[in-house]
Structure formats: C-alpha cells, structure tokens
C-alpha cells in the first residue's frame, strides 16, 4: 500500500551549509566610530608594531599568480568573488581595529604560492588552504576546501600554472567541513576505485565528519551566521575577515570516504613516492585530526593545530569545549616533529620558514594555551568566577607582543571561560544563579525594577554617551527582551553593538556585534539552511545519526500519552530499525522488523535523503516506487507529525 505521508523532517546539517543571502548595505547601519573607539584603536596601534614586515613577506613569499573574477555554482550564484575585498588597502579605516585590519590584509593574499620544492598552496579560494605536493606521477592534495565549486576551481587554477597532472592521493587533515567538503571537486568515487587511490584520514574522521552538528545543526547554523558574518556587507563597516581567512564559501558540500585510516602517532605512508609521517592529535582543535612530517622534503604540516591567530577553545557558533591542556601538549610534541623542518605550512594562513622562527612560532602558541589554562585554573581554585577571570587575566607581554597569537579568531576572554566550563560547567556556585529567570521574564523584571522602559533607555543613553557600550548593551538587552517592539531600545542597542564591533580586534566578536546590529534593524534571516547542498555528504552519514536527530526533534508534549512502534526499513541498504515511542521518549534499535509494530515504512536510503533535504515532497511520495507502507497509515502519520520542523531562523537579539 503506497500513500502520501507528511514530509519527514530531521534536524540536521553541517555548519558551513548555512545559506543566507548577503544584503546590500542599509542606511543607518554605518554609524561613525566614537572618540572612545578611536582611542582604543590609537592605543592598539601604539602598543605593537603592526607593520609586521616578516609576516607580510611570508604571506607574499612564493607567489605565482592570482585568480580573477569569481566562482559560481550551477545556478549561477556567486559563492566566491575575488574582487570583493578590494577595499582592503592602505591604513586601517576608523571602523576597523588596526590589528584586525593587519590580519585582514595578510589573509587577502590570494592565489597560488610555492611553499618549497614540490610543495604548493592555493590560498583564498575558501576559508582554508588547499596544499598540493608533487608526487612521482601527480598531485597529492591536502584538504579539499569547503565546497565542490571552490575545490574544482582551486585545482584547475593550480593545474593552469603547474601542469595538468592527475591527483594521486587525497589527505584530510581533520574532520571540519572546510577541509573535506569539496572532495568531489578533486576526485570522483569511480576514479578512486578504478585507480585504487589512497584517501587518508585520522582515526574517527568519518564518524566525526558526518556527526558533528547533526543533533545541534539547526542552532549551530543560526549562530554561525553571526560568527562568520555572512549576512554582513563586505566592507569596512561590515565583514573584513574571519580571522582564519576571508570568508566561508557556501556551495555544495560532499565527501569521499577515507580508505586509509591513521590510527596512532608516527605512522608512515608512501604516497606517490613521497614519505609521510603522521601524528594523530585528537581532541584539541578537532575531535579527529593529524599533523604530518615530510622528512625528505624537510617540511612539516601543522594542519589546524597551529595558525597565525589564537584559536578557539570554545567556538562562538557553539560546540563542545576543547581541551587547552591537551592542545598545549600536542604543540609541545610538534616542536620535536618539526625539528628537521625548514618550513612549516598549515591549512590556514601562510607558512613559516627557518628553524628559529618555526620554534618561536610553535612555542608561543603552546605557551599561550598553557598560560590560559594554568592561570584560569589557578584563579578558579581561588574562587573567582568565569567572568571575573575573563575581566582580569591578560597574557604576559612576550605573548601579547607576538602578533601570531593575537585574538583574531579566539580571544583570551572567551577562552578563559571555556577553560572554566571545561572543568566546572555553567554554574558559578552562587545560589542565586541556581534557578535564574529566562531572558524575557528577567528582562521585564529588571525594567520594572528600574522604573520602566523610559528610565532604562535614559540610563542606557547616558552609558552610550560616556562610551560604556558594554553597560549600555546590558541595559538595553533587558529592555528589548521585555518588549521586542521597543524601536528606540533596539536602535540604541544596535548603535552600541556597532561601536563594540568597530572596537573589536577579534573578527568573530566584530561579526557577532555587527550582525546583531543588522538584525535589530532588519530582522532575522528568512531561511536557515540549505539541506539540499549537503546531499553528497549525507549519503555517507550512518543511519543511526538520522534517528538520533529524529529523537531529538520529537515534540514530547504531544507525544507524552502515546505509545507507538514503527519499523523503518532501508531496502537498498539491507538495514532495518525498530523505533519505539513511550514516556515522551523515542528509542531506536537496529533490529529485524517487529511483527507487532503499528506500521512499517520501507523506502530507499536515497529517497529518505531527498525527503530530509526537501527535494522530495508529498507528490513524490504518492508516485514513488521507493516507498511502501504496511500496517496502520494513520499511526504512521501520527508518529511523523510528532517530529518538529525547526526552520533555523529563531531570533537571537530578541526573544
């Protein structure tokens, strides 16, 4: 019996698949930086030599050619415009922190670069770098960027200048999508199988790459729009950089499953005649990651364990907190692994040449994470709270002055709080914070206690005029939470965010502030994510991940009094699951169909993925030969209607 059923909606995606159009610049969104912000900029410029000739020389070193024009997807949408950041020239404008401007200039060196003999990098086609190593018969590709479109263009650009050599191996350094999502632009599954090509990855890669953000993808995608500023205009008043690179390319995300897994540290492989020594570093920057040495080429790849910025111990888009102590220990080991290297190249930014500078580069990063960890823990044991530590802890001068560990991506302030959360969690032990009111309720109470919205607005204006934008934002947060239609409070908070954004050295903080200001004026995005762009990746996701996401999307209030058993069969995968609903909880088990189930839904995995991504709807279900229902169609329909659809456009700066 085949019938039409509601579209099955699962809450899942990968952060980089967010698809939000970039609006034109909006009048009223470009307030001039105040004298307080200008003083912050002046002090920052005086505190360090931001001319940084060594980094600028390194960022240009080995330059071969720069791309022109843009990269588009199959529908003609531009996903990478090489001219978009052309305004990044000369001295920092008043709307950008001068240290962040330096990082933005350095990240704007785009094109093909020779790293050393037989090693090349394509930079600026996406957030990450693509590294090419010349093997005996072709190119060994290190990391495949985020999207098929950018990976295809980057490889074609390299071949244009280096010769049309085949790809003989693909290496994924870690499980973040900006390093593997463009794999199908590098190789096809048929090519890998026919030529028996190695696709190398660290232990746990496939599970981490397909499962990260599946449960929390909707929320992470929404927050990522703030972190990466993809709704902001690309301008000196908007997006200038992301700290790791210019911006994320939002194209078609896929994967080639690895066929050679590195299980430990010190494992060697001979890839197209080139000797690799891999070192697994899981649980620091990524759950599954390795670095590697190229002993015969006197080079070392630090993947994303090291970079020309302080990284995130906690990423603002939301993810599990990272282990600062483990990160520091891996960097300590990297000093030994890179001891014979003449160059260190990483999968973001530009390389470092020469043993003395390499040692300094790795040591300063190691010491930064170790200092943040140790000194945060010391203060925690003295009874200080996360916010108290964040407001007082500063790096030693030797680390502050080393520009390659400045907070362009991560910051001392939020990394301190990450260490606190890692060990002690959300609770600061004050009894009043055991059961706080939620934002709207506490906002109304604060507004009432202060004498009403007019009084709050007046106090916030006083704070704004005095240059205390943090306090103005705090006051206005409560006013807007109490009444989202308070246009005067929204506009003043937008202005406060604007000033905080202009003052931020961190690109991620700047993007958060400026996106908050934009959404206070324009509202949130109309769409949250583009699941269809992920179809090539989702087909490699284990079925259990989808069912976990389904359970986490169950509307428990509606399901509280229901008991249902549903068989789910993927006929083309020889997979069968029994789903049981009781007590407002959905469980699944890989098992043969239960003959006593309310209903059995049999379909192909491919059709299931089309339903998830929205490319198959009710009409397709009515006519598809890939769907069959046995038992009670009514019970199956009741069950499917319990799975909530979250569009991923929820408000952030309002409630």
Secondary structure, DSSP 8 states (H G I E B T S, - for coil): --------------GGG---------TTS-----HHHHHHHHHHHHHS-TT-HHHHHHHHTTEEE---SEEE-TT--EEEETTTTTT--SS--TTS-HHHHHHHHHTT--EEEEEETTEEEEESSSSS-EEEEE-SSEEEEE---S-HHHHHHHHHHHHHHH---EEEEEE--BSSGGGTTTGGGT--HHHHHHHT-EEEEETTHHHHHHHTTTTTHHHHHHHHHHHTTTTS-BSTTSB---SSSS----S-------SEEE-SEEEEEEETTEEEEEEE-TTSSSSSBEEEEEGGGTEEE-TTTS-SS---SS-TT------HHHHHHHHHHHHHHTTT-SEEE-SSS--EESHHHHHHHHHHHHHHHHHHHHHHHHHHHTT--HHHHHHH----HHHHT-GGGSSSSS-HHHHHHHHHHHHH-S--S-GGGSS---HHHHHHHHHHHHTSHHHHHHHHHHHHHTT-HHHHHHHHHHHHHH-TT-HHHHHHHHHHHHHHHHH-SSHHHHHHHHHHHHHHHH-S-S----GGGGHHHHTTS-HHHHHHHHHTTB-HHHHTT--EEEEEEEGGGTEEEEEEEETTEEEEEE-S--TT-SEEEEE-HHHHHHHHHTSS-HHHHHH-TTEEEEE-HHHHHHHHTTB----S---SS--
